[in-house]
Amino acid sequence: MNEKENKGGNNDEPNKKFSIWDLPDVPMGQLPPHLQLQKTRVVCKADAPIHTDNISYSGAYASIGVDNSVHLDLFRDNFKVNVIRLTKEDMEFDMIGIDPALANAFRRILISEVPTMAIEKVLIAYNTSVVQDEVLAHRLGLVPLKADPRLFEYLSANDTPNEKNTIVFKLHASCKRGERRTVYSEELKWLPKGSELIKEAGQADSKPTTYTSFTCSQDVLPEFSEDPISPSEDKIILAKLGSKQEIELEAHAVKGLGKTHAKWSPVATAWYRMLPEVVLLEDVEDEVAEELVRRCPDKVFDIEDIGHGKKRATVARPRDCRLCRECVRGEGWEERVELRRVKDHFIFTVESTGVLPPEVLFTEAVKILEEKCERVISELS
Amino acid sequence: MEHGSLNDPSKATFSFVDEDHTLANSVRFCLNQDPRVSVCGYSIPHPSDARVNIRIQTTGEPAREVLKDGCQNLMLMCQHVRGTLDKAVADFRMNNPTKMETKSDSEMET
């Protein structure tokens, strides 16, 4: 007993020497289970969630000898992606092993920093409808256009609009006498050769110029010859016309970011949630089990028979849990059920407006984050 | 823009213009995981200015190098994310060739 090492020197009595390394419940290199829970799970109690912060500091557990630093190889080994649903318009996939900082960065970039094309300038030649000019122009701006923004450049204030940075649409709708009519987005006709409205020229002898200067037609490009540019939805209502009312206008679309105006956002929305984990802390049997199954509106729990007429509740579909907290509301329920969220497992949903397929949008968002890092690195060097 | 001292390169505040939480939080996360970093944090002095201050204090190495390494790591992580996602989408498409339907169809589960 007297030959053990003395670490820390907390001696109450001179004969009692002990070593903390001999204690059985501090295994080397691993966190004890309650700290592991705090690090990897958010526990959603009935009133508020706890353990919501991310302990990413590399020296957080230095005092117990556990290294919290993550090297790139460890990230590469642990990172997984599972695609759950993928259609032309939306996508749901799981990202496992990533941190909320990165997941949120991707979400923010998807909403505001992936560029798209949207109508910015509307040249109205004639509008006798009840929809005012500015209201009509605002509505036109919000129409999503099925044009790949990677093929276009930005148009700045002193650039001339040409075929590389502008898309021109025309809308000419009129209503016959005695009828009423709705103007849909399918009536926006793409003009691949540029603007057709003639500018009021000062000199009488100069060639009549239009509002854009296209040097070549846009449908010469292979991407547009098979798949002409149009709004991504046909049945968006732009205006309603009454008897003998007419709208004639030309709309110019340019490239922009969602940061400037929401019309340039390529996603209807994009969101993520953490994977729910529902844990039964004790065996829930018979009537209590029935009540638990009844309480949950998302059918997370199921009853199984364990023989002798006794029933037990099990967690069947934890992924469907929407955190309504019905199962922990009331007396005594918090000791039976615990609602948790896994901190590094994100269920991402991306809903595209039709500009680009959702997986392409996410890839573009990741590329944009990479470009930001590159810019920072080049500034520092 | 780096605000530091000439004598001690291991502590510095970096000020980035035209950036916000998107990049700053990701860089802060990458830097925190680096064992050479003792303190790392970011702040946004005013929400109307698109300016972000990242403070780094290291265990001896110049803060500029550590920040560069952190950004490099972040880039590599992004590239890995992209590659994994592309592969996962390709695998999904291979296993579910009929599920690429138009918007008129109802939601389908794999």
Contacts between the chains, C-beta under 8 A, distances in Angstrom:
chain1	res1	chain2	res2	distance
A	54	B	29	7.8
A	56	B	29	5.6
A	56	B	32	4.5
A	56	B	33	5.8
A	57	B	32	5.0
A	58	B	32	6.6
A	58	B	33	5.6
A	58	B	34	6.3
A	58	B	35	4.6
A	58	B	37	6.9
A	59	B	35	7.2
A	59	B	38	7.4
A	67	B	35	7.5
A	68	B	33	7.8
A	69	B	33	5.4
A	69	B	34	6.7
A	69	B	35	4.4
A	70	B	33	4.5
A	72	B	73	5.8
A	72	B	76	5.8
A	72	B	77	6.9
A	75	B	77	6.0
A	75	B	80	7.3
A	76	B	80	5.6
A	79	B	80	6.5
A	79	B	81	7.0
A	79	B	84	6.1
A	80	B	84	7.1
A	81	B	81	7.8
A	81	B	84	4.8
A	81	B	85	5.1
A	81	B	87	7.8
A	81	B	88	4.1
A	82	B	88	6.4
A	83	B	88	5.0
A	83	B	89	5.8
A	83	B	91	7.6
A	83	B	92	4.0
A	84	B	109	7.7
A	84	B	110	6.3
A	85	B	107	7.1
A	85	B	108	7.0
A	85	B	109	7.1
A	85	B	110	7.0
A	86	B	89	6.6
A	86	B	92	5.7
A	86	B	93	7.3
A	86	B	96	7.9
A	86	B	99	7.2
A	86	B	100	7.3
A	87	B	99	7.4
A	87	B	100	6.6
A	87	B	101	6.1
A	87	B	102	7.8
A	87	B	103	7.4
A	87	B	105	7.8
A	88	B	100	6.6
A	88	B	101	7.7
A	88	B	102	6.2
A	88	B	103	7.1
A	89	B	103	5.4
A	93	B	85	7.5
A	93	B	88	6.9
A	95	B	81	7.7
A	98	B	81	7.2
A	99	B	29	5.4
A	101	B	25	4.4
A	101	B	26	5.2
A	101	B	28	7.1
A	101	B	29	3.9
A	102	B	26	5.5
A	102	B	29	6.9
A	102	B	77	7.1
A	102	B	81	7.6
A	104	B	21	7.7
A	104	B	22	7.9
A	104	B	25	6.7
A	105	B	22	4.8
A	105	B	23	7.1
A	105	B	25	6.6
A	105	B	26	4.6
A	108	B	21	7.1
A	108	B	22	4.6
A	109	B	22	6.0
A	113	B	22	7.3
A	359	B	85	7.0
A	359	B	86	7.8
A	359	B	89	4.8
A	362	B	85	6.4
A	363	B	82	5.6
A	363	B	85	6.7
A	363	B	86	6.9
A	366	B	78	5.0
A	366	B	81	5.6
A	366	B	82	4.7
A	366	B	85	7.6
A	367	B	78	7.8
A	367	B	82	7.1
A	369	B	22	7.4
A	369	B	23	7.3
A	369	B	26	6.8
A	369	B	74	7.5
A	369	B	78	5.3
A	370	B	75	5.1
A	370	B	78	4.7
A	370	B	79	6.7
A	372	B	19	7.3
A	372	B	22	7.5
A	372	B	23	4.8
A	373	B	23	7.4
A	373	B	27	7.7
A	373	B	71	4.4
A	373	B	72	7.6
A	373	B	74	5.1
A	373	B	75	4.5
A	373	B	78	7.4
A	374	B	75	6.8
A	376	B	16	6.7
A	376	B	23	7.2
A	376	B	27	7.4
A	376	B	67	7.8
A	376	B	71	5.1
A	377	B	68	5.6
A	377	B	71	5.0
A	377	B	72	6.7
A	377	B	75	7.9
A	379	B	16	7.9
A	380	B	2	7.8
A	380	B	14	7.8
A	380	B	64	5.8
A	380	B	67	6.4
A	380	B	68	5.4
A	380	B	71	7.8
A	381	B	68	7.1
